[in-house]
Amino acid sequence: MQSQYAIAIIGGGATGICLANKIVEELPVGRSTAAVSLVLFDAPGGGGGAYTPDVATNLMNTTSGAVHRSFGGDFGILDWARDHPEKWQAWASGPELDPNAYLPRSVVGLYLKDLAEHTRSRAAKRGMRFDVIVDEVVDISPPNPAECEYVVHTQSGATYRVRYVYLALGHLPRAKTEAYQFHDRYYHNPYPIARLAEEIPKASTVGVIGTRLSAIDVVLGLVAGGHQGKIHCISRGGRLPAVRGEPGRYEFMHIEREELIRQLVRTKAEIRLTDVAKMLATEIEHAQGHSVGLSDVKGDGLSPEAYYEREIALATDKPRPWQTVLYATNRNIDLLWHHLEEDDKRILMSQWLNDWLTYRASIPRENAERMLALMKSGQLTVKGGVASFGFDAGTDRFRANFSDESSLEFEYLVAATGSASRIEDADSRLLGNLLKSGMVRPHRYGGVDCVFETGQVTPRPGVVAGEPRMFALGPLTSGVYFFTTALEIVERQAASRTEDLALLLGIEWLELPETDAWVDAQQGERRDANTTPAPRREGPDLLERAVLDNQAQLIDFEQLRLLNDQIDRDALRASKPPG
């Protein structure tokens, strides 16, 4: 027997929990949403790989105050910490959570677990059904044309019929493609770092592929676990991430989101990469008080040790305005990317992406100080110019070969290069099956192809009859939205998907046979009374409002974007029902 739900969210990490919470928190109460049922699928051992229990050195690169302001709705992390000090005080000192502190990611994982429980409790109070099923989704069948329902298949053999599917898979592991990656002393996924610290002998020589955030997690986690052998961090560029200054917030002069919507969305304008560079340079000069060149940020010519000495000095007890400007792009980077000319998108992805990721995703000063101490002691080296990796059976060692014809050997090798951006490269049974069936198709710049305005997944032509009701959000949409990892961006996507869902549920309601009589009766009563009905106390139902305003003709799936532009979203949010 198949279970049936209105909405299925695939993925139990930060992205999936955020969407579930947003739906329960903000979906309007009304006739079109009266029978909402929601299920979240979380693979065994899942719950969000970035935030699972691990070593304390795995720090967020965003302060707890910033997480509180931008994620979780009315169940923010600072409120949670105040009410549940026993859950986090083993990880951070003080009677209260410092808004300026960089928390261990495991603390955020504990918060996410309680956010999911909070969502379940709130759903029950609102009359919604919300279930969490711990089972891996391995395939999704296209909807039956007669019933318009997808069939979700899980690892255990269970099946579920659903009307709407939301892919919230988070970061996807890369599939192994090289022979050395199948050796038992090679770690393809560095997390949890605690496993590395337990399994890798303390005196062994370790190679770490990568020099950005994950690589720093590996180095500091191994050393905190007592590792005494040499560690080599290796990448093509050999660049370490920048160091965060004191937290701050920047309001753009000219490119705040609403201004960009006016300039780009409504005029359908395209911009060049040079235009974006000039915009950011102007904002950085305003924030900094003087112009800042890329060479000033990169520290070209400095050794890794000298670079971090300079970075730490620049970040100690003072803000770094150019960083606040880059972090502020969370609010509008999707618009800038979407309206960038295609040739410039290719240039950005091929020539500038690594620089963006290196300097946009900076690390807390305390972790930079630990890295610097390890470099000065000689235990850690950071080297660029790697050309290839392999395993030498004669020496029983992994080997890194460099463009200068030098090489390094290691007893253990750990990949810390981040997740797969191309879904064709991901180690995911679900995505492999969806690609094979044509239910999803890859975007040319990574992730799944989807509609920019709604996140509606674009299948191969002819696979889905009618309008697809599968959507995506979070890291899986990186090709369409460019930068999708920040919790603030995930929250904005979840809010947008929820607003669209309210309309889609209403469209279904309008198509029911019994709805015609209700529409006629309501509009007839309004014509007779010639008055505007009072707002519904329990929150607005968009479709009822449209019907009562004689605007039902506007409600059409193909006109979803048009109708969204006509909704006063601030008024909608202000009239949310109580929890």
C-alpha positions as CSV (number, residue, x, y, z in Angstrom):
1,M,0.0,0.0,0.0
2,Q,1.3,3.4,-0.9
3,S,1.3,6.4,1.4
4,Q,0.1,9.7,0.0
5,Y,1.3,13.2,0.7
6,A,0.7,16.6,-0.9
7,I,4.4,17.6,-0.6
8,A,7.6,15.7,-0.4
9,I,11.0,17.2,0.6
10,I,14.0,15.1,-0.4
11,G,16.8,15.8,2.0
12,G,17.0,16.2,5.8
13,G,19.9,18.7,6.0
14,A,19.7,22.5,6.6
15,T,18.0,23.1,3.2
16,G,15.3,20.5,3.7
17,I,14.6,21.5,7.3
18,C,14.5,25.2,6.3
19,L,11.9,24.6,3.6
20,A,9.7,22.4,5.9
21,N,9.8,25.1,8.6
22,K,9.0,27.8,6.1
23,I,6.0,25.9,4.7
24,V,4.6,25.2,8.1
25,E,5.4,28.8,9.4
26,E,4.1,30.8,6.4
27,L,1.8,28.8,4.2
28,P,-1.5,30.6,4.4
29,V,-4.5,29.0,6.1
30,G,-7.5,28.7,3.9
31,R,-9.6,26.4,1.7
32,S,-6.8,25.8,-0.8
33,T,-4.4,24.7,2.0
34,A,-6.8,22.9,4.3
35,A,-5.5,19.4,3.7
36,V,-1.8,19.9,3.5
37,S,0.4,16.9,4.3
38,L,4.1,17.1,4.2
39,V,6.9,14.5,4.4
40,L,10.6,15.0,4.7
41,F,12.9,12.2,3.7
42,D,16.2,11.9,5.5
43,A,18.7,9.3,4.5
44,P,20.0,7.1,7.4
45,G,23.0,8.9,8.9
46,G,22.0,12.1,7.1
47,G,20.6,15.1,8.9
48,G,22.9,17.5,7.1
49,G,26.5,16.3,6.6
50,A,28.0,19.8,7.2
51,Y,26.4,19.9,10.7
52,T,26.6,16.4,12.0
53,P,28.4,15.7,15.3
54,D,32.2,16.2,14.8
55,V,35.3,17.9,16.2
56,A,35.0,21.4,17.8
57,T,37.5,22.9,15.3
58,N,35.0,22.7,12.5
59,L,33.8,26.3,12.8
60,M,31.1,28.2,11.0
61,N,32.5,31.1,8.9
62,T,29.4,33.1,9.9
63,T,28.7,34.4,13.3
64,S,25.8,33.0,15.4
65,G,24.1,36.5,15.3
66,A,24.2,36.4,11.5
67,V,22.7,32.9,11.5
68,H,20.0,34.1,13.9
69,R,19.0,37.0,11.7
70,S,18.9,35.2,8.5
71,F,17.7,31.6,9.2
72,G,15.1,29.7,11.1
73,G,12.2,32.3,11.0
74,D,10.8,32.8,14.5
75,F,12.9,29.9,15.9
76,G,16.3,31.6,15.6
77,I,19.5,30.0,17.0
78,L,20.0,32.6,19.7
79,D,16.4,32.0,21.0
80,W,17.1,28.3,20.9
81,A,20.4,28.7,22.8
82,R,18.8,30.9,25.5
83,D,16.1,28.3,26.1
84,H,18.4,25.2,25.9
85,P,21.8,26.1,27.3
86,E,22.5,22.5,28.3
87,K,22.6,21.6,24.6
88,W,25.4,23.9,23.5
89,Q,27.5,24.9,26.5
90,A,29.8,21.9,26.2
91,W,30.8,23.4,22.8
92,A,31.0,27.1,23.7
93,S,31.8,29.0,26.9
94,G,29.6,31.5,28.6
95,P,26.1,31.6,30.1
96,E,24.7,32.9,26.8
97,L,25.6,32.4,23.2
98,D,27.7,35.3,21.9
99,P,26.2,36.8,18.8
100,N,29.7,37.5,17.5
101,A,31.0,34.0,18.1
102,Y,31.9,31.5,15.3
103,L,30.2,28.3,16.5
104,P,31.3,24.8,15.9
105,R,29.1,23.5,13.1
106,S,28.0,20.6,15.4
107,V,26.1,23.2,17.5
108,V,24.2,24.3,14.4
109,G,23.4,20.7,13.8
110,L,21.9,20.4,17.3
111,Y,19.9,23.5,16.5
112,L,18.7,22.1,13.2
113,K,17.5,18.9,14.9
114,D,15.4,21.0,17.3
115,L,14.2,23.2,14.5
116,A,12.8,20.1,12.8
117,E,11.0,19.1,16.0
118,H,9.7,22.6,16.4
119,T,8.3,22.4,12.9
120,R,6.6,19.1,13.6
121,S,5.0,20.6,16.7
122,R,3.9,23.7,15.0
123,A,2.4,21.7,12.1
124,A,0.3,19.8,14.5
125,K,-1.1,23.0,16.0
126,R,-1.9,24.3,12.5
127,G,-3.7,21.1,11.5
128,M,-1.0,20.0,9.1
129,R,0.4,16.5,8.8
130,F,4.2,16.6,8.9
131,D,6.2,13.3,8.9
132,V,9.9,12.7,8.9
133,I,10.9,9.4,7.3
134,V,14.4,8.1,7.7
135,D,14.9,6.3,4.5
136,E,17.0,7.1,1.4
137,V,15.1,8.1,-1.7
138,V,16.6,6.3,-4.7
139,D,14.2,7.2,-7.5
140,I,11.2,9.2,-8.4
141,S,8.7,8.1,-11.1
142,P,7.1,10.8,-13.3
143,P,3.5,11.7,-12.5
144,N,0.6,9.6,-13.8
145,P,-1.2,11.8,-16.3
146,A,-4.6,10.9,-14.8
147,E,-3.7,11.5,-11.2
148,C,-0.8,14.0,-11.5
149,E,1.2,12.3,-8.7
150,Y,4.9,11.4,-8.6
151,V,5.9,8.2,-7.0
152,V,8.8,8.3,-4.6
153,H,10.8,5.1,-4.2
154,T,13.1,4.5,-1.2
155,Q,16.0,2.2,-0.4
156,S,13.7,0.1,1.9
157,G,11.4,-0.6,-1.0
158,A,8.6,1.6,0.2
159,T,6.7,3.9,-2.3
160,Y,4.9,7.2,-1.7
161,R,2.6,9.1,-3.9
162,V,3.0,12.9,-3.8
163,R,1.8,15.9,-5.8
164,Y,4.8,18.2,-5.3
165,V,8.5,17.2,-4.9
166,Y,11.2,19.5,-3.6
167,L,14.8,18.4,-4.1
168,A,16.8,19.7,-1.2
169,L,19.8,17.4,-1.3
170,G,22.4,19.8,-0.1
171,H,26.1,19.2,-1.0
172,L,26.7,16.0,-3.0
173,P,29.8,13.8,-2.7
174,R,31.9,13.3,-5.8
175,A,32.0,9.9,-7.5
176,K,35.4,8.2,-7.5
177,T,37.1,8.2,-10.9
178,E,40.8,7.5,-10.4
179,A,42.5,4.3,-9.4
180,Y,44.2,5.7,-6.4
181,Q,40.9,6.7,-4.9
182,F,40.0,3.1,-4.2
183,H,43.0,2.5,-2.0
184,D,42.1,1.8,1.7
185,R,44.4,4.6,2.9
186,Y,42.6,7.2,0.8
187,Y,39.6,9.2,2.2
188,H,37.3,10.4,-0.5
189,N,35.1,12.3,2.0
190,P,36.9,14.0,4.9
191,Y,33.8,14.2,7.1
192,P,33.4,13.4,9.9
193,I,36.9,14.7,10.7
194,A,36.7,12.7,14.0
195,R,36.9,9.5,12.0
196,L,40.1,10.7,10.3
197,A,41.7,11.6,13.7
198,E,40.8,8.1,15.0
199,E,41.8,6.0,12.0
200,I,45.0,7.8,10.7
201,P,48.1,6.9,12.7
202,K,49.4,9.9,14.7
203,A,52.9,9.8,13.3
204,S,52.0,9.3,9.6
205,T,52.5,11.7,6.8
206,V,49.2,13.0,5.4
207,G,48.4,14.7,2.1
208,V,45.3,16.9,1.9
209,I,43.9,17.7,-1.5
210,G,42.7,21.3,-1.3
211,T,43.6,24.5,0.6
212,R,40.2,26.0,1.3
213,L,37.6,25.5,4.1
214,S,37.4,21.7,4.1
215,A,41.2,21.4,4.0
216,I,41.5,23.6,7.1
217,D,38.9,21.4,8.9
218,V,41.0,18.4,8.1
219,V,44.3,19.9,9.3
220,L,43.0,21.4,12.5
221,G,40.8,18.4,13.4
222,L,43.8,16.0,12.9
223,V,46.1,18.1,15.1
224,A,43.4,18.6,17.8
225,G,43.1,14.8,17.8
226,G,46.8,14.4,18.6
227,H,48.3,14.0,15.1
228,Q,52.1,14.7,15.2
229,G,53.2,13.7,11.7
230,K,53.7,16.1,8.7
231,I,50.6,17.4,6.9
232,H,50.8,18.8,3.4
233,C,47.9,20.8,1.9
234,I,48.0,20.8,-1.9
235,S,46.0,22.4,-4.6
236,R,46.5,24.0,-8.1
237,G,46.5,27.5,-6.8
238,G,47.9,26.9,-3.3
239,R,45.7,29.8,-1.9
240,L,44.4,29.8,1.6
241,P,41.0,31.5,2.4
242,A,41.0,35.1,3.7
243,V,40.6,35.8,7.4
244,R,37.4,37.3,8.7
245,G,37.6,40.7,10.3
246,E,35.1,41.9,13.0
247,P,31.5,41.2,11.9
248,G,29.6,44.0,10.2
249,R,26.7,44.6,7.9
250,Y,26.8,46.7,4.7
251,E,23.8,48.4,3.0
252,F,24.5,48.9,-0.7
253,M,24.3,52.4,-2.1
254,H,23.1,51.4,-5.6
255,I,22.7,47.6,-5.9
256,E,20.4,46.6,-3.1
257,R,17.9,43.9,-4.2
258,E,14.9,46.1,-4.9
259,E,17.0,48.5,-6.9
260,L,18.4,45.6,-9.0
261,I,14.9,44.3,-9.6
262,R,13.9,47.7,-10.9
263,Q,17.1,48.0,-13.1
264,L,17.4,44.4,-14.4
265,V,14.2,42.3,-13.9
266,R,11.6,44.8,-15.0
267,T,13.7,46.0,-18.0
268,K,15.1,42.5,-18.8
269,A,18.5,44.1,-19.0
270,E,21.8,42.2,-19.4
271,I,25.0,43.3,-17.7
272,R,28.7,42.6,-18.3
273,L,31.3,41.3,-15.9
274,T,33.1,44.6,-16.1
275,D,29.8,46.3,-14.9
276,V,29.6,44.0,-11.9
277,A,33.2,44.6,-11.1
278,K,32.7,48.4,-11.2
279,M,29.5,48.1,-9.1
280,L,31.4,46.2,-6.4
281,A,34.5,48.4,-6.6
282,T,32.4,51.5,-6.0
283,E,30.6,49.9,-3.0
284,I,33.9,48.7,-1.6
285,E,35.5,52.1,-2.0
286,H,32.5,53.6,-0.2
287,A,32.7,51.1,2.6
288,Q,36.5,51.1,2.9
289,G,37.1,54.9,2.4
290,H,39.5,54.3,-0.4
291,S,39.8,52.0,-3.5
292,V,40.9,48.4,-3.0
293,G,42.5,46.4,-5.7
294,L,42.3,42.6,-6.2
295,S,46.1,42.4,-5.6
296,D,45.6,44.1,-2.2
297,V,43.2,41.3,-1.2
298,K,45.2,38.4,-2.7
299,G,48.6,39.2,-1.4
300,D,50.4,38.1,-4.6
301,G,53.9,37.0,-4.0
302,L,53.5,36.2,-0.4
303,S,54.3,32.8,1.0
304,P,51.3,31.0,2.7
305,E,53.0,31.8,6.1
306,A,53.5,35.5,5.3
307,Y,50.0,35.7,3.8
308,Y,48.4,34.6,7.0
309,E,50.7,36.8,9.1
310,R,49.4,39.7,7.1
311,E,45.8,38.5,7.1
312,I,45.7,38.0,10.9
313,A,47.1,41.5,11.5
314,L,44.5,43.0,9.2
315,A,41.6,41.1,10.8
316,T,42.5,41.6,14.5
317,D,39.9,43.7,16.4
318,K,38.7,45.6,13.4
319,P,36.3,45.1,10.5
320,R,37.4,44.5,6.9
321,P,34.9,46.6,4.9
322,W,35.6,44.8,1.6
323,Q,34.5,41.6,3.2
324,T,31.2,43.1,4.5
325,V,30.5,44.2,0.9
326,L,31.2,40.7,-0.5
327,Y,29.0,39.1,2.2
328,A,26.2,41.6,1.5
329,T,26.1,40.1,-2.0
330,N,24.1,37.2,-0.5
331,R,21.1,39.5,-1.0
332,N,21.5,40.0,-4.7
333,I,24.1,37.7,-6.2
334,D,21.5,35.5,-7.9
335,L,20.1,38.5,-9.8
336,L,23.6,39.7,-10.9
337,W,24.4,36.2,-12.1
338,H,21.1,35.6,-13.9
339,H,21.4,38.9,-15.8
340,L,25.1,38.4,-16.7
341,E,25.8,38.0,-20.4
342,E,26.5,34.4,-21.4
343,D,30.0,35.0,-22.5
344,D,30.9,36.6,-19.2
345,K,29.3,33.7,-17.3
346,R,31.7,31.4,-19.0
347,I,34.7,33.7,-18.2
348,L,33.6,34.0,-14.6
349,M,33.3,30.2,-14.2
350,S,36.6,29.4,-15.9
351,Q,38.8,32.2,-14.7
352,W,37.5,33.7,-11.6
353,L,35.4,31.1,-9.7
354,N,38.3,29.9,-7.5
355,D,39.2,33.5,-6.5
356,W,35.6,34.2,-5.6
357,L,35.4,31.1,-3.4
358,T,38.7,31.7,-1.8
359,Y,38.1,35.3,-0.7
360,R,34.3,35.2,-0.3
361,A,34.4,32.2,2.1
362,S,36.8,33.5,4.7
363,I,37.6,31.8,8.0
364,P,37.5,32.9,11.7
365,R,40.8,34.5,13.0
366,E,41.2,31.8,15.7
367,N,41.5,29.1,13.1
368,A,43.9,31.2,10.9
369,E,46.1,31.6,14.0
370,R,46.2,27.8,14.5
371,M,47.1,27.3,10.8
372,L,49.8,29.9,11.1
373,A,51.3,28.2,14.2
374,L,51.4,24.9,12.4
375,M,53.1,26.4,9.4
376,K,55.7,28.1,11.6
377,S,56.4,24.8,13.5
378,G,57.0,23.0,10.2
379,Q,54.3,20.4,10.8
380,L,52.1,21.9,8.0
381,T,53.1,23.0,4.5
382,V,50.8,24.6,1.9
383,K,51.8,24.2,-1.7
384,G,50.3,25.1,-5.1
385,G,51.0,23.9,-8.6
386,V,49.8,20.3,-8.3
387,A,49.4,18.5,-11.6
388,S,48.4,15.0,-10.7
389,F,48.0,12.4,-7.9
390,G,48.7,8.7,-7.9
391,F,49.7,5.7,-5.8
392,D,53.2,4.1,-6.1
393,A,53.0,0.4,-5.3
394,G,56.8,0.2,-5.1
395,T,57.1,2.7,-2.3
396,D,53.6,2.0,-0.9
397,R,52.9,5.7,-0.9
398,F,50.6,8.2,-2.5
399,R,52.4,10.7,-4.7
400,A,51.5,14.3,-5.7
401,N,53.3,15.5,-8.9
402,F,53.8,19.2,-9.4
403,S,54.1,21.4,-12.5
404,D,57.7,22.2,-11.5
405,E,58.5,18.5,-11.8
406,S,58.9,18.1,-8.0
407,S,56.8,15.6,-6.0
408,L,55.7,14.8,-2.5
409,E,54.8,11.4,-1.0
410,F,52.3,10.5,1.8
411,E,51.2,7.5,3.7
412,Y,47.6,8.7,3.8
413,L,45.6,11.0,1.4
414,V,42.5,12.9,2.2
415,A,40.3,14.7,-0.5
416,A,39.1,18.1,0.8
417,T,38.0,19.6,-2.5
418,G,34.3,20.2,-1.6
419,S,31.2,18.7,-3.2
420,A,30.4,17.9,-6.8
421,S,29.0,20.9,-8.6
422,R,28.1,18.9,-11.7
423,I,25.3,16.4,-11.0
424,E,26.9,14.1,-13.6
425,D,29.9,13.8,-11.3
426,A,27.9,13.2,-8.1
427,D,27.9,9.9,-6.2
428,S,24.1,9.9,-5.9
429,R,21.9,6.9,-6.8
430,L,18.8,9.2,-6.9
431,L,20.3,11.8,-9.2
432,G,21.8,9.0,-11.4
433,N,18.3,7.6,-11.9
434,L,16.7,11.0,-12.4
435,L,19.3,11.8,-15.1
436,K,18.8,8.5,-16.8
437,S,15.0,8.8,-16.9
438,G,15.1,12.5,-17.9
439,M,13.3,13.7,-14.9
440,V,16.1,16.2,-14.4
441,R,18.8,17.5,-16.7
442,P,22.1,19.1,-15.8
443,H,22.6,22.8,-16.0
444,R,25.7,23.9,-18.0
445,Y,27.2,25.6,-15.0
446,G,26.4,22.9,-12.4
447,G,23.5,21.5,-10.5
448,V,20.1,20.8,-12.0
449,D,18.5,23.0,-14.7
450,C,15.5,24.8,-13.3
451,V,13.4,28.0,-13.9
452,F,15.1,31.0,-12.3
453,E,11.9,32.6,-11.0
454,T,10.4,29.5,-9.4
455,G,13.0,26.8,-9.1
456,Q,10.8,24.5,-11.2
457,V,13.0,21.6,-12.4
458,T,13.3,21.4,-16.1
459,P,13.0,17.7,-17.3
460,R,14.0,16.4,-20.7
461,P,11.2,17.1,-23.2
462,G,8.4,14.6,-23.3
463,V,9.2,13.0,-19.9
464,V,6.6,14.7,-17.8
465,A,3.0,15.3,-19.1
466,G,1.8,18.8,-18.3
467,E,3.6,21.2,-16.0
468,P,6.3,19.6,-13.8
469,R,5.7,19.8,-10.1
470,M,9.2,19.1,-9.1
471,F,11.3,22.0,-7.6
472,A,14.8,22.4,-6.3
473,L,16.6,24.7,-3.9
474,G,19.9,25.0,-2.1
475,P,23.3,23.8,-3.4
476,L,21.6,21.7,-6.1
477,T,20.7,25.0,-7.9
478,S,24.2,26.4,-8.1
479,G,24.2,26.7,-11.9
480,V,21.0,28.7,-12.0
481,Y,21.7,31.0,-9.0
482,F,25.6,30.8,-8.8
483,F,26.2,31.0,-5.0
484,T,23.7,29.0,-3.0
485,T,25.6,27.7,0.1
486,A,24.9,30.5,2.6
487,L,22.1,29.9,5.1
488,E,20.7,33.3,4.3
489,I,20.3,32.4,0.6
490,V,18.7,29.0,1.5
491,E,16.2,30.8,3.7
492,R,15.3,33.3,0.9
493,Q,14.8,30.4,-1.6
494,A,12.6,28.5,0.9
495,A,10.5,31.6,1.4
496,S,10.0,32.0,-2.3
497,R,9.2,28.4,-2.8
498,T,6.6,28.6,0.0
499,E,4.9,31.7,-1.6
500,D,4.7,29.9,-5.0
501,L,3.4,26.7,-3.3
502,A,0.5,28.7,-1.8
503,L,-0.5,29.7,-5.3
504,L,-0.1,26.2,-6.8
505,L,-2.2,24.7,-4.1
506,G,-4.8,27.3,-4.9
507,I,-4.7,26.5,-8.6
508,E,-5.5,22.9,-7.7
509,W,-8.4,24.0,-5.5
510,L,-9.8,26.2,-8.3
511,E,-9.8,23.2,-10.6
512,L,-12.0,21.1,-8.3
513,P,-15.6,20.6,-9.5
514,E,-17.1,21.6,-6.2
515,T,-15.1,24.9,-6.3
516,D,-17.3,26.5,-9.0
517,A,-20.3,26.6,-6.8
518,W,-18.3,28.1,-4.0
519,V,-16.8,30.8,-6.3
520,D,-20.3,31.7,-7.7
521,A,-21.8,31.9,-4.2
522,Q,-19.0,34.0,-2.8
523,Q,-18.9,36.4,-5.7
524,G,-22.6,36.6,-5.7
525,E,-22.7,37.5,-2.0
526,R,-20.1,40.2,-2.6
527,R,-22.1,41.7,-5.5
528,D,-25.3,41.8,-3.5
529,A,-23.6,43.4,-0.5
530,N,-21.3,45.6,-2.6
531,T,-18.7,45.5,0.2
532,T,-15.2,44.2,0.7
533,P,-15.0,41.2,3.0
534,A,-13.1,41.6,6.2
535,P,-9.6,39.9,6.3
536,R,-9.5,36.3,7.5
537,R,-8.3,36.2,11.0
538,E,-6.3,33.0,10.6
539,G,-4.3,34.4,7.7
540,P,-4.9,35.2,4.1
541,D,-5.7,32.5,1.5
542,L,-4.4,34.0,-1.7
543,L,-6.9,32.1,-3.9
544,E,-9.9,33.1,-1.8
545,R,-8.8,36.7,-1.9
546,A,-8.4,36.6,-5.7
547,V,-11.8,35.0,-6.2
548,L,-13.5,37.6,-4.0
549,D,-11.7,40.4,-5.9
550,N,-13.0,39.0,-9.2
551,Q,-9.4,38.2,-10.3
552,A,-9.7,34.4,-10.7
553,Q,-8.9,34.8,-14.4
554,L,-5.3,35.8,-13.4
555,I,-4.7,32.4,-11.7
556,D,-3.1,30.2,-14.2
557,F,0.0,27.9,-13.8
558,E,1.7,29.6,-16.8
559,Q,1.0,33.0,-15.3
560,L,2.6,32.2,-11.9
561,R,5.4,34.7,-12.3
562,L,3.0,37.5,-13.3
563,L,0.7,36.8,-10.3
564,N,3.7,36.7,-7.9
565,D,4.7,40.2,-9.1
566,Q,1.2,41.5,-8.2
567,I,1.2,40.2,-4.6
568,D,2.1,42.5,-1.8
569,R,4.5,40.1,0.0
570,D,5.1,42.4,2.9
571,A,1.4,42.5,3.7
572,L,1.2,38.7,3.2
573,R,3.9,38.1,5.8
574,A,2.5,40.7,8.2
575,S,-0.7,38.8,8.4
576,K,0.8,35.4,9.1
577,P,-1.3,33.2,11.3
578,P,-0.1,32.7,14.9
579,G,1.9,29.5,15.6
